Amino acid sequence: MDYNKQKQIIVDYFKNNEKKEDGFKIGVEFEHFVIDLDSLRTISYYGKGGVAETLKDMEKLGYDLVYEGDHILGLKKGAKTVTLEPGSQLELSVEAVWDIKLLEKEYIEFLKDIIPLLDKKNQGLITTGYHPVTKIDEIKLLPKQRYDFMFDYFKTRGSHAHNMMKGTAALQFAMDFKSEKDYVKKFRVVNALSPVLFAIFENAYYFEGEVCAKHNIRSHIWVNCDSDRSGLVEGALEDDFGYERYAEYILNRPPIFINKDGEEIFTGRKKVREVFDPENYQVEELEHILTMFFPDVRTKGYIEIRMMDAVPYPLNFAAMALFKGLIYDEDNLEKLYKYTKDITIEDVDKAKAEMLDLGMEAKLRDKSLLEIGRYITRLSQEGLSPEEVHYLKPLGDMLAEGLNPYEITKSKVKLGKKEALSWCILNNIVEEL
Protein backbone atom coordinates (compact mmCIF):
# COMPACT_ATOMS: atom_id res chain seq x y z
CA MET A 1 0.00 0.00 0.00
CA ASP A 2 1.19 3.53 -0.82
CA TYR A 3 1.28 5.20 2.61
CA ASN A 4 1.71 8.72 1.29
CA LYS A 5 -1.21 8.28 -1.07
CA GLN A 6 -3.35 6.89 1.76
CA LYS A 7 -2.46 9.89 3.89
CA GLN A 8 -3.24 12.34 1.09
CA ILE A 9 -6.66 10.76 0.51
CA ILE A 10 -7.59 11.38 4.15
CA VAL A 11 -6.18 14.92 4.08
CA ASP A 12 -8.14 15.65 0.91
CA TYR A 13 -11.29 14.27 2.54
CA PHE A 14 -10.95 16.79 5.36
CA LYS A 15 -10.22 19.63 2.91
CA ASN A 16 -13.25 18.71 0.82
CA ASN A 17 -15.45 18.96 3.91
CA GLU A 18 -14.43 22.50 4.82
CA LYS A 19 -17.48 24.75 4.96
CA LYS A 20 -17.97 28.43 4.32
CA GLU A 21 -18.67 30.30 7.54
CA ASP A 22 -22.20 31.17 6.45
CA GLY A 23 -22.81 27.44 5.97
CA PHE A 24 -21.78 26.38 9.50
CA LYS A 25 -24.23 24.05 11.26
CA ILE A 26 -24.54 22.09 14.49
CA GLY A 27 -25.17 18.35 14.51
CA VAL A 28 -26.22 16.46 17.63
CA GLU A 29 -26.65 12.91 18.92
CA PHE A 30 -28.70 12.26 22.07
CA GLU A 31 -28.30 8.85 23.73
CA HIS A 32 -30.86 7.44 26.17
CA PHE A 33 -31.51 4.25 28.13
CA VAL A 34 -34.95 2.66 27.82
CA ILE A 35 -36.01 1.61 31.33
CA ASP A 36 -38.83 0.15 33.39
CA LEU A 37 -40.27 3.10 35.32
CA ASP A 38 -40.68 1.18 38.58
CA SER A 39 -37.37 -0.65 38.84
CA LEU A 40 -35.28 1.55 36.50
CA ARG A 41 -33.94 -1.68 34.98
CA THR A 42 -33.04 -1.66 31.32
CA ILE A 43 -35.56 -2.82 28.74
CA SER A 44 -34.13 -5.50 26.46
CA TYR A 45 -34.18 -5.19 22.71
CA TYR A 46 -35.79 -8.61 22.59
CA GLY A 47 -39.22 -10.05 23.40
CA LYS A 48 -42.64 -8.69 24.25
CA GLY A 49 -42.46 -5.06 25.28
CA GLY A 50 -38.85 -4.86 24.09
CA VAL A 51 -37.14 -2.00 22.31
CA ALA A 52 -37.63 -3.67 18.92
CA GLU A 53 -41.38 -3.69 19.55
CA THR A 54 -41.33 0.02 20.40
CA LEU A 55 -39.46 0.79 17.18
CA LYS A 56 -42.11 -1.13 15.27
CA ASP A 57 -44.83 0.88 17.04
CA MET A 58 -43.20 4.10 15.82
CA GLU A 59 -44.04 3.12 12.24
CA LYS A 60 -47.66 4.16 12.91
CA LEU A 61 -46.39 7.69 13.62
CA GLY A 62 -44.75 8.05 10.22
CA TYR A 63 -41.29 6.68 10.98
CA ASP A 64 -39.63 4.48 8.36
CA LEU A 65 -38.13 1.29 9.78
CA VAL A 66 -34.48 0.43 9.17
CA TYR A 67 -33.60 -3.27 9.13
CA GLU A 68 -30.47 -5.38 9.30
CA GLY A 69 -31.59 -8.80 8.17
CA ASP A 70 -34.83 -9.52 10.01
CA HIS A 71 -34.13 -7.11 12.86
CA ILE A 72 -35.43 -3.55 13.16
CA LEU A 73 -32.41 -1.53 14.21
CA GLY A 74 -33.39 2.04 13.42
CA LEU A 75 -35.93 4.64 12.36
CA LYS A 76 -36.02 7.60 10.00
CA LYS A 77 -38.47 10.47 9.84
CA GLY A 78 -37.59 13.77 8.22
CA ALA A 79 -34.55 15.25 9.96
CA LYS A 80 -34.66 12.60 12.71
CA THR A 81 -32.67 9.34 12.65
CA VAL A 82 -32.89 6.77 15.44
CA THR A 83 -30.24 4.10 15.87
CA LEU A 84 -29.39 1.66 18.65
CA GLU A 85 -26.11 1.31 20.50
CA PRO A 86 -24.78 -2.16 21.47
CA GLY A 87 -26.73 -2.39 24.75
CA SER A 88 -29.93 -1.10 23.09
CA GLN A 89 -29.27 2.48 24.14
CA LEU A 90 -31.54 4.58 21.95
CA GLU A 91 -29.76 7.31 20.01
CA LEU A 92 -31.50 10.16 18.25
CA SER A 93 -29.49 12.20 15.75
CA VAL A 94 -30.93 15.29 14.12
CA GLU A 95 -29.87 16.65 10.75
CA ALA A 96 -27.44 19.51 11.27
CA VAL A 97 -28.78 23.08 11.10
CA TRP A 98 -27.68 26.50 12.37
CA ASP A 99 -30.60 27.42 14.64
CA ILE A 100 -30.77 25.74 18.05
CA LYS A 101 -34.55 26.19 18.15
CA LEU A 102 -34.93 23.93 15.09
CA LEU A 103 -32.94 21.16 16.77
CA GLU A 104 -34.98 21.64 19.92
CA LYS A 105 -38.21 21.35 17.91
CA GLU A 106 -37.11 18.03 16.41
CA TYR A 107 -36.02 16.68 19.79
CA ILE A 108 -39.28 17.60 21.53
CA GLU A 109 -41.30 16.17 18.64
CA PHE A 110 -39.44 12.89 19.02
CA LEU A 111 -40.05 12.77 22.78
CA LYS A 112 -43.74 13.50 22.27
CA ASP A 113 -43.89 10.64 19.76
CA ILE A 114 -42.10 7.97 21.75
CA ILE A 115 -42.91 8.76 25.40
CA PRO A 116 -46.67 7.98 25.14
CA LEU A 117 -45.82 4.60 23.57
CA LEU A 118 -43.40 3.85 26.40
CA ASP A 119 -45.83 5.10 29.06
CA LYS A 120 -48.33 2.44 27.99
CA LYS A 121 -45.72 -0.19 28.87
CA ASN A 122 -44.67 1.53 32.11
CA GLN A 123 -41.37 2.32 30.42
CA GLY A 124 -39.40 5.50 29.97
CA LEU A 125 -36.24 7.18 28.74
CA ILE A 126 -33.50 8.15 31.17
CA THR A 127 -30.44 10.26 30.40
CA THR A 128 -27.47 9.30 32.56
CA GLY A 129 -23.84 8.66 31.66
CA TYR A 130 -23.98 5.08 32.94
CA HIS A 131 -26.92 2.75 33.49
CA PRO A 132 -27.99 3.28 37.12
CA VAL A 133 -29.32 -0.22 37.83
CA THR A 134 -28.71 -3.00 35.31
CA LYS A 135 -25.24 -4.57 35.15
CA ILE A 136 -23.67 -5.07 31.75
CA ASP A 137 -23.57 -8.87 32.11
CA GLU A 138 -27.37 -8.74 32.24
CA ILE A 139 -27.68 -6.72 29.02
CA LYS A 140 -27.92 -8.69 25.79
CA LEU A 141 -25.89 -7.45 22.87
CA LEU A 142 -27.82 -5.98 19.97
CA PRO A 143 -28.15 -8.32 16.94
CA LYS A 144 -25.79 -6.39 14.68
CA GLN A 145 -22.71 -7.86 13.03
CA ARG A 146 -20.46 -4.87 13.67
CA TYR A 147 -21.18 -5.12 17.40
CA ASP A 148 -20.30 -8.82 17.39
CA PHE A 149 -16.95 -7.96 15.78
CA MET A 150 -16.30 -5.21 18.33
CA PHE A 151 -17.42 -7.26 21.34
CA ASP A 152 -15.09 -10.15 20.48
CA TYR A 153 -12.19 -7.86 19.59
CA PHE A 154 -12.47 -5.89 22.84
CA LYS A 155 -12.11 -9.08 24.90
CA THR A 156 -8.38 -8.74 24.25
CA ARG A 157 -8.20 -5.01 24.97
CA GLY A 158 -9.10 -2.78 27.92
CA SER A 159 -10.80 -3.88 31.12
CA HIS A 160 -13.85 -1.66 30.58
CA ALA A 161 -14.46 -1.96 26.82
CA HIS A 162 -17.69 -3.91 27.30
CA ASN A 163 -18.86 -1.35 29.87
CA MET A 164 -18.38 1.27 27.16
CA MET A 165 -20.43 -0.69 24.64
CA LYS A 166 -23.41 -1.67 26.79
CA GLY A 167 -23.40 0.57 29.87
CA THR A 168 -22.71 4.14 28.76
CA ALA A 169 -24.74 6.95 27.18
CA ALA A 170 -23.43 10.26 25.91
CA LEU A 171 -24.28 13.59 24.34
CA GLN A 172 -22.29 14.46 21.21
CA PHE A 173 -22.03 17.50 18.96
CA ALA A 174 -20.67 18.02 15.47
CA MET A 175 -19.14 21.39 14.51
CA ASP A 176 -17.89 22.58 11.12
CA PHE A 177 -14.54 24.12 10.17
CA LYS A 178 -13.70 26.47 7.28
CA SER A 179 -9.98 25.79 6.80
CA GLU A 180 -7.15 23.77 8.25
CA LYS A 181 -6.15 26.75 10.40
CA ASP A 182 -9.70 27.00 11.73
CA TYR A 183 -9.79 23.24 12.29
CA VAL A 184 -6.55 23.30 14.27
CA LYS A 185 -7.83 26.08 16.55
CA LYS A 186 -11.12 24.35 17.26
CA PHE A 187 -9.53 20.94 17.70
CA ARG A 188 -6.90 22.27 20.11
CA VAL A 189 -9.37 24.28 22.18
CA VAL A 190 -11.85 21.45 22.69
CA ASN A 191 -9.14 18.87 23.43
CA ALA A 192 -7.41 21.19 25.90
CA LEU A 193 -10.73 21.78 27.69
CA SER A 194 -11.76 18.11 27.66
CA PRO A 195 -11.39 17.61 31.45
CA VAL A 196 -13.63 20.64 32.02
CA LEU A 197 -16.29 19.28 29.68
CA PHE A 198 -16.17 15.84 31.25
CA ALA A 199 -16.50 17.38 34.71
CA ILE A 200 -19.28 19.94 34.27
CA PHE A 201 -21.51 17.43 32.44
CA GLU A 202 -20.71 14.46 34.71
CA ASN A 203 -23.94 12.51 35.17
CA ALA A 204 -23.18 9.02 36.45
CA TYR A 205 -23.67 8.73 40.20
CA TYR A 206 -24.19 4.96 39.91
CA PHE A 207 -22.01 2.28 38.33
CA GLU A 208 -23.09 -1.35 37.96
CA GLY A 209 -26.02 -0.67 40.28
CA GLU A 210 -24.00 0.79 43.15
CA VAL A 211 -22.85 4.29 44.10
CA CYS A 212 -19.85 4.93 41.89
CA ALA A 213 -16.49 4.95 43.66
CA LYS A 214 -15.13 7.47 41.15
CA HIS A 215 -16.18 10.69 39.53
CA ASN A 216 -16.45 10.85 35.74
CA ILE A 217 -16.81 7.12 35.29
CA ARG A 218 -17.28 7.44 31.52
CA SER A 219 -13.84 9.05 31.27
CA HIS A 220 -12.37 6.19 33.31
CA ILE A 221 -14.15 3.66 31.09
CA TRP A 222 -12.76 5.24 27.93
CA VAL A 223 -9.21 5.24 29.33
CA ASN A 224 -9.65 1.53 30.00
CA CYS A 225 -11.42 0.70 26.74
CA ASP A 226 -8.80 0.49 24.02
CA SER A 227 -5.74 2.71 23.96
CA ASP A 228 -5.61 2.46 20.17
CA ARG A 229 -8.82 4.41 19.75
CA SER A 230 -9.65 6.32 22.95
CA GLY A 231 -8.53 9.41 24.87
CA LEU A 232 -6.76 12.32 23.20
CA VAL A 233 -5.51 12.03 19.64
CA GLU A 234 -1.74 11.70 19.64
CA GLY A 235 -0.17 15.09 19.03
CA ALA A 236 -3.46 16.98 19.28
CA LEU A 237 -1.92 19.80 21.35
CA GLU A 238 1.38 20.02 19.47
CA ASP A 239 2.21 22.98 17.23
CA ASP A 240 2.46 20.94 14.03
CA PHE A 241 -0.89 19.20 14.42
CA GLY A 242 -3.27 19.36 11.47
CA TYR A 243 -5.01 17.23 8.88
CA GLU A 244 -1.89 15.21 8.15
CA ARG A 245 -1.23 14.32 11.79
CA TYR A 246 -4.83 13.16 12.21
CA ALA A 247 -4.48 11.06 9.05
CA GLU A 248 -1.37 9.44 10.54
CA TYR A 249 -3.27 8.76 13.76
CA ILE A 250 -5.90 6.87 11.75
CA LEU A 251 -3.53 4.98 9.45
CA ASN A 252 -1.39 3.57 12.25
CA ARG A 253 -4.19 1.95 14.25
CA PRO A 254 -6.46 -1.07 13.70
CA PRO A 255 -10.03 -0.40 12.49
CA ILE A 256 -11.29 -3.82 13.78
CA PHE A 257 -13.27 -4.30 10.56
CA ILE A 258 -13.73 -2.51 7.27
CA ASN A 259 -16.75 -2.02 5.06
CA LYS A 260 -15.79 -3.09 1.55
CA ASP A 261 -18.41 -2.97 -1.21
CA GLY A 262 -21.17 -3.19 1.38
CA GLU A 263 -19.62 -6.18 3.18
CA GLU A 264 -18.21 -5.98 6.69
CA ILE A 265 -14.82 -7.72 6.83
CA PHE A 266 -13.08 -8.41 10.15
CA THR A 267 -9.47 -7.19 10.08
CA GLY A 268 -8.38 -7.81 13.68
CA ARG A 269 -5.09 -6.19 14.66
CA LYS A 270 -4.18 -5.11 11.12
CA LYS A 271 -3.68 -1.36 10.89
CA VAL A 272 -5.61 0.87 8.53
CA ARG A 273 -2.51 1.34 6.38
CA GLU A 274 -2.49 -2.45 5.81
CA VAL A 275 -6.12 -2.77 4.73
CA PHE A 276 -7.10 0.53 3.09
CA ASP A 277 -6.47 0.30 -0.65
CA PRO A 278 -5.87 3.82 -2.02
CA GLU A 279 -6.29 2.56 -5.58
CA ASN A 280 -9.65 0.89 -5.06
CA TYR A 281 -11.89 2.42 -2.46
CA GLN A 282 -15.20 4.23 -2.11
CA VAL A 283 -15.65 7.25 0.15
CA GLU A 284 -18.09 5.23 2.31
CA GLU A 285 -15.23 2.87 3.18
CA LEU A 286 -13.08 5.76 4.38
CA GLU A 287 -15.97 7.29 6.33
CA HIS A 288 -16.55 3.96 8.08
CA ILE A 289 -12.86 3.75 9.04
CA LEU A 290 -13.00 7.23 10.57
CA THR A 291 -15.95 6.13 12.76
CA MET A 292 -14.02 3.16 14.18
CA PHE A 293 -11.88 5.39 16.40
CA PHE A 294 -13.40 7.01 19.48
CA PRO A 295 -11.14 9.79 20.82
CA ASP A 296 -12.56 12.52 23.05
CA VAL A 297 -12.62 14.76 19.97
CA ARG A 298 -12.98 13.04 16.61
CA THR A 299 -12.48 14.28 13.07
CA LYS A 300 -14.76 13.16 10.25
CA GLY A 301 -16.30 15.62 7.81
CA TYR A 302 -16.64 17.79 10.91
CA ILE A 303 -15.27 17.96 14.45
CA GLU A 304 -17.18 15.68 16.81
CA ILE A 305 -17.16 16.58 20.52
CA ARG A 306 -17.73 13.46 22.63
CA MET A 307 -16.95 14.11 26.32
CA MET A 308 -20.36 14.90 27.79
CA ASP A 309 -22.47 12.34 29.65
CA ALA A 310 -26.08 12.05 28.56
CA VAL A 311 -27.97 14.79 30.43
CA PRO A 312 -31.67 15.65 30.49
CA TYR A 313 -33.48 18.44 28.70
CA PRO A 314 -32.93 21.42 28.89
CA LEU A 315 -29.34 20.93 30.09
CA ASN A 316 -28.50 19.11 26.86
CA PHE A 317 -29.42 22.24 24.91
CA ALA A 318 -27.35 24.36 27.29
CA ALA A 319 -24.37 22.24 26.24
CA MET A 320 -25.25 22.87 22.61
CA ALA A 321 -25.43 26.62 23.19
CA LEU A 322 -22.14 26.52 25.10
CA PHE A 323 -20.27 25.16 22.10
CA LYS A 324 -22.01 27.39 19.61
CA GLY A 325 -21.11 30.50 21.58
CA LEU A 326 -17.51 29.39 22.04
CA ILE A 327 -16.55 27.65 18.82
CA TYR A 328 -18.55 29.58 16.24
CA ASP A 329 -17.73 33.05 17.56
CA GLU A 330 -14.39 34.20 16.10
CA ASP A 331 -13.47 36.41 19.06
CA ASN A 332 -14.24 33.71 21.60
CA LEU A 333 -12.39 31.07 19.60
CA GLU A 334 -9.32 33.28 19.47
CA LYS A 335 -9.53 34.02 23.21
CA LEU A 336 -9.76 30.30 23.99
CA TYR A 337 -6.98 29.46 21.58
CA LYS A 338 -4.69 31.86 23.44
CA TYR A 339 -6.02 30.64 26.81
CA THR A 340 -5.23 27.00 25.96
CA LYS A 341 -2.04 27.60 23.93
CA ASP A 342 0.31 26.48 26.69
CA ILE A 343 -1.78 23.53 27.88
CA THR A 344 -0.06 20.22 27.12
CA ILE A 345 -1.34 16.69 26.84
CA GLU A 346 0.43 16.02 30.15
CA ASP A 347 -1.65 18.79 31.75
CA VAL A 348 -4.85 17.33 30.35
CA ASP A 349 -3.99 13.77 31.40
CA LYS A 350 -3.14 14.97 34.91
CA ALA A 351 -6.45 16.83 35.22
CA LYS A 352 -8.39 13.84 33.91
CA ALA A 353 -6.68 11.59 36.46
CA GLU A 354 -7.33 14.02 39.33
CA MET A 355 -10.99 14.51 38.47
CA LEU A 356 -11.69 10.80 39.09
CA ASP A 357 -11.21 11.54 42.79
CA LEU A 358 -11.90 15.27 43.03
CA GLY A 359 -14.57 15.88 40.41
CA MET A 360 -14.91 19.55 39.51
CA GLU A 361 -12.38 20.53 42.19
CA ALA A 362 -9.57 18.93 40.17
CA LYS A 363 -7.30 21.46 38.52
CA LEU A 364 -6.24 22.05 34.95
CA ARG A 365 -2.95 23.78 35.59
CA ASP A 366 -3.75 26.50 38.16
CA LYS A 367 -7.55 26.63 38.06
CA SER A 368 -10.27 24.19 39.11
CA LEU A 369 -12.43 22.61 36.44
CA LEU A 370 -15.42 24.34 38.03
CA GLU A 371 -13.74 27.76 37.73
CA ILE A 372 -12.93 27.16 34.08
CA GLY A 373 -16.45 25.86 33.47
CA ARG A 374 -17.90 29.09 34.85
CA TYR A 375 -15.48 31.13 32.74
CA ILE A 376 -16.31 29.44 29.44
CA THR A 377 -20.04 29.66 30.18
CA ARG A 378 -19.77 33.42 30.69
CA LEU A 379 -17.66 33.70 27.56
CA SER A 380 -20.19 31.73 25.52
CA GLN A 381 -22.93 34.20 26.46
CA GLU A 382 -21.01 36.90 24.59
CA GLY A 383 -20.94 34.78 21.42
CA LEU A 384 -24.64 33.91 21.24
CA SER A 385 -27.45 35.91 19.69
CA PRO A 386 -30.06 37.47 22.02
CA GLU A 387 -32.51 34.82 20.76
CA GLU A 388 -30.28 31.93 21.86
CA VAL A 389 -28.48 33.12 24.99
CA HIS A 390 -31.33 31.86 27.22
CA TYR A 391 -30.39 28.28 26.38
CA LEU A 392 -27.28 28.69 28.56
CA LYS A 393 -29.24 29.53 31.71
CA PRO A 394 -29.60 25.97 33.12
CA LEU A 395 -25.83 25.49 32.85
CA GLY A 396 -24.98 28.89 34.29
CA ASP A 397 -27.37 28.45 37.21
CA MET A 398 -26.05 24.96 37.97
CA LEU A 399 -22.40 25.99 37.94
CA ALA A 400 -23.13 29.12 39.99
CA GLU A 401 -24.27 26.80 42.78
CA GLY A 402 -21.13 24.68 42.43
CA LEU A 403 -23.11 21.74 41.04
CA ASN A 404 -23.00 19.38 38.10
CA PRO A 405 -25.51 16.60 37.28
CA TYR A 406 -23.62 14.11 39.48
CA GLU A 407 -23.93 16.46 42.46
CA ILE A 408 -27.61 17.14 41.75
CA THR A 409 -28.39 13.42 41.91
CA LYS A 410 -26.17 13.00 44.98
CA SER A 411 -28.13 15.73 46.78
CA LYS A 412 -31.33 13.72 46.37
CA VAL A 413 -30.02 10.26 47.29
CA LYS A 414 -31.68 10.20 50.72
CA LEU A 415 -35.02 10.14 48.89
CA GLY A 416 -34.09 6.84 47.22
CA LYS A 417 -32.53 6.01 43.86
CA LYS A 418 -35.72 6.37 41.85
CA GLU A 419 -36.50 9.80 43.24
CA ALA A 420 -32.87 10.94 43.04
CA LEU A 421 -32.86 10.17 39.33
CA SER A 422 -36.39 11.40 38.55
CA TRP A 423 -35.03 14.65 37.08
CA CYS A 424 -33.22 12.58 34.42
CA ILE A 425 -36.34 10.66 33.36
CA LEU A 426 -37.71 12.31 30.24
CA ASN A 427 -41.29 11.10 30.80
CA ASN A 428 -41.48 13.58 33.68
CA ILE A 429 -40.14 16.38 31.50
CA VAL A 430 -42.49 15.74 28.58
CA GLU A 431 -45.46 16.23 30.89
CA GLU A 432 -44.34 19.85 31.36
CA LEU A 433 -43.71 20.66 27.69
Residue pairs with C-beta under 8 A, 6 or more apart in sequence:
1 273
1 274
1 276
1 277
1 278
2 278
2 279
3 251
3 273
5 278
6 247
6 251
6 272
6 273
6 276
6 278
7 244
7 247
7 248
7 251
9 278
9 281
9 286
10 243
10 246
10 247
10 250
10 251
10 286
11 243
11 244
11 247
13 283
13 286
13 301
14 180
14 183
14 243
14 246
14 247
14 299
14 301
15 180
15 243
17 300
17 301
17 302
18 177
18 178
18 179
18 180
18 183
19 25
19 176
19 177
19 178
20 178
21 178
23 176
24 98
24 175
24 176
24 178
24 328
25 96
25 97
25 98
25 176
26 96
26 97
26 98
26 100
26 103
26 173
26 174
26 175
26 320
26 323
26 324
27 93
27 94
27 95
27 96
27 173
27 174
27 175
27 302
28 93
28 94
28 96
28 103
28 171
28 172
28 173
28 174
28 320
29 91
29 92
29 93
29 170
29 171
29 172
29 173
30 91
30 92
30 93
30 107
30 127
30 171
30 310
30 316
31 85
31 89
31 90
31 91
31 127
31 169
31 170
31 171
31 172
31 310
32 89
32 90
32 91
32 92
32 125
32 126
32 127
32 169
32 310
32 426
33 42
33 89
33 90
33 125
33 126
33 127
33 128
33 131
33 169
34 42
34 43
34 51
34 54
34 88
34 89
34 90
34 118
34 123
34 124
34 125
35 41
35 42
35 43
35 123
35 124
35 125
35 126
35 133
35 425
36 42
36 43
36 122
36 123
37 122
37 123
37 124
37 425
37 427
38 122
38 418
39 133
40 126
40 132
40 133
40 417
40 418
40 421
41 133
41 134
42 87
42 88
42 131
42 133
42 134
42 138
42 139
43 49
43 50
43 51
43 88
43 123
44 50
44 51
44 88
44 139
44 140
45 51
45 52
45 84
45 88
45 140
45 142
45 143
46 52
46 140
47 53
49 121
49 123
51 84
51 88
51 90
52 71
52 72
54 114
54 117
54 118
54 121
54 123
55 63
55 65
55 72
55 73
55 74
55 75
55 82
56 65
56 72
57 117
58 65
58 75
58 82
58 113
58 114
58 117
59 65
61 77
61 113
62 77
63 75
63 76
63 77
63 80
63 82
63 113
64 75
64 76
64 77
65 72
65 74
65 75
66 72
66 73
66 74
66 75
66 76
66 83
67 73
68 143
68 144
68 145
69 143
71 143
71 144
73 83
73 84
73 142
73 143
73 144
74 81
74 82
74 83
74 84
75 81
75 82
76 82
78 95
78 106
79 94
79 95
79 97
79 106
80 92
80 93
80 94
80 95
80 106
80 109
80 110
81 92
81 93
81 94
81 95
82 90
82 91
82 92
82 93
82 110
83 91
83 93
84 90
84 91
84 142
84 144
85 91
85 142
85 165
85 169
86 141
86 142
86 144
86 147
86 150
86 151
86 165
86 166
87 131
87 136
87 139
87 141
87 142
87 165
87 166
87 167
88 139
88 140
88 142
89 168
89 169
90 125
92 107
92 110
94 103
94 106
94 107
95 106
96 174
96 302
97 103
99 388
100 317
100 320
100 321
100 324
100 388
100 391
101 387
101 388
103 317
103 320
104 317
107 313
107 316
107 317
108 313
108 433
111 125
111 313
111 426
111 429
111 430
111 433
112 430
112 433
114 125
115 124
115 125
115 426
115 427
115 430
118 124
118 125
118 427
119 427
124 425
124 426
124 427
125 425
125 426
125 427
126 132
126 421
126 424
126 425
126 426
127 169
127 171
127 203
127 310
127 311
127 312
127 316
127 424
127 426
128 169
128 203
128 204
128 205
128 206
128 309
128 310
128 421
128 424
129 168
129 169
129 170
129 202
129 203
129 204
129 217
129 218
129 309
129 310
130 163
130 167
130 168
130 169
130 204
130 206
130 207
130 212
130 217
130 218
130 221
130 309
131 139
131 167
131 169
131 206
132 205
132 206
132 209
132 417
132 421
133 206
133 209
133 417
134 209
135 208
135 209
136 162
136 163
136 166
136 167
136 208
139 166
139 167
141 147
141 148
141 151
141 165
141 166
145 264
146 257
146 264
147 165
149 256
149 257
149 264
149 266
150 165
150 256
151 162
151 165
153 256
153 268
154 161
154 162
154 165
154 225
154 226
155 161
157 225
157 226
157 227
157 228
158 223
158 224
158 225
158 226
158 227
158 230
159 224
160 220
160 221
160 224
160 225
161 224
161 225
161 226
163 221
164 221
164 222
164 225
167 208
167 221
168 218
168 221
169 309
169 310
170 218
170 306
170 308
170 309
170 310
171 201
171 308
171 309
171 310
171 311
171 316
171 319
172 304
172 305
172 306
172 308
173 304
173 305
173 319
173 320
173 323
174 300
174 302
174 303
174 304
174 305
175 186
175 302
175 303
175 305
175 323
175 327
175 328
176 302
176 303
177 183
177 186
177 302
177 303
180 242
180 243
183 242
183 243
183 299
183 303
184 241
184 242
185 333
185 334
185 337
186 303
186 327
186 333
187 236
187 241
187 297
187 299
187 303
188 236
188 237
188 241
188 337
188 340
188 341
189 326
189 327
189 333
189 336
189 337
189 340
190 197
190 297
190 303
190 305
190 327
191 232
191 233
191 236
191 237
191 296
191 297
191 348
192 237
192 340
192 343
192 348
193 336
193 340
193 364
193 372
193 376
194 232
194 296
194 297
194 307
194 348
194 352
195 348
195 351
195 352
195 355
195 362
195 364
195 369
196 364
196 369
196 372
196 373
196 376
197 305
197 307
197 308
198 216
198 218
198 219
198 307
198 308
198 352
198 355
199 215
199 216
199 355
199 359
199 360
199 362
199 369
199 370
199 373
199 404
200 360
200 369
200 370
200 373
200 395
200 399
200 404
201 307
201 308
201 309
201 311
201 315
201 319
201 404
201 405
202 215
202 216
202 309
202 359
202 360
202 404
202 405
202 406
203 309
203 310
203 311
203 404
203 405
203 406
203 409
203 424
204 212
204 216
204 217
204 218
204 309
204 406
205 211
205 212
205 406
205 409
205 410
205 413
205 420
206 212
206 417
207 213
207 214
207 217
211 413
214 220
214 356
214 357
215 355
215 356
215 357
215 358
215 359
215 406
216 352
216 355
216 356
216 359
218 309
219 307
219 352
219 355
219 356
220 356
222 230
222 231
222 294
222 296
223 230
223 231
223 352
225 294
226 294
228 253
228 254
228 293
229 253
229 292
229 293
229 294
229 295
230 294
230 295
231 295
231 296
232 295
232 296
232 297
232 345
232 348
232 349
233 245
233 246
233 249
233 295
233 297
233 299
234 245
234 249
235 241
235 245
235 249
236 295
236 297
236 345
237 343
237 344
237 345
237 348
238 245
246 299
249 293
250 272
250 289
250 290
250 293
251 271
251 272
251 273
251 276
252 271
252 272
252 273
253 271
253 272
253 293
254 267
254 268
254 269
254 270
254 271
254 272
255 267
255 272
255 275
255 288
255 289
255 292
255 293
256 266
256 267
256 268
256 292
257 264
257 265
257 266
257 267
257 292
258 264
258 265
258 267
258 275
258 276
258 285
258 288
258 289
259 265
259 284
259 285
259 288
260 285
261 282
267 274
267 275
272 289
276 285
276 286
276 289
287 300
287 301
290 298
290 299
290 300
291 300
294 306
295 306
296 306
296 307
297 303
297 304
297 305
297 306
297 307
298 304
298 306
305 323
308 319
309 405
310 316
311 319
311 405
311 424
312 423
312 424
312 425
312 426
312 429
313 426
313 429
314 391
314 394
315 394
315 395
315 398
315 405
317 391
318 391
318 392
318 393
318 394
318 395
318 396
319 395
320 391
321 380
321 384
321 388
321 389
321 391
321 392
321 395
322 376
322 377
322 380
322 392
322 395
323 380
324 380
324 383
324 384
324 388
325 332
325 379
325 380
325 381
325 382
325 383
325 384
325 388
325 389
325 392
326 332
326 333
326 336
326 376
326 379
326 380
326 383
327 333
328 383
329 382
329 383
329 384
331 382
331 383
332 379
332 380
332 382
332 383
335 379
336 376
336 379
343 364
343 365
347 364
347 365
348 364
351 362
351 363
351 364
351 365
351 369
354 362
354 363
355 362
355 369
359 369
359 404
359 406
359 407
360 368
360 369
360 370
360 373
360 402
360 404
361 368
361 369
361 370
362 368
362 369
363 369
364 372
367 375
370 399
370 402
373 399
374 399
374 400
377 392
377 395
377 396
377 399
378 396
380 392
381 389
381 392
381 396
384 391
384 392
398 404
398 405
398 408
403 411
405 424
408 423
409 420
409 421
409 423
409 424
410 420
412 419
412 420
412 422
412 423
413 420
422 428
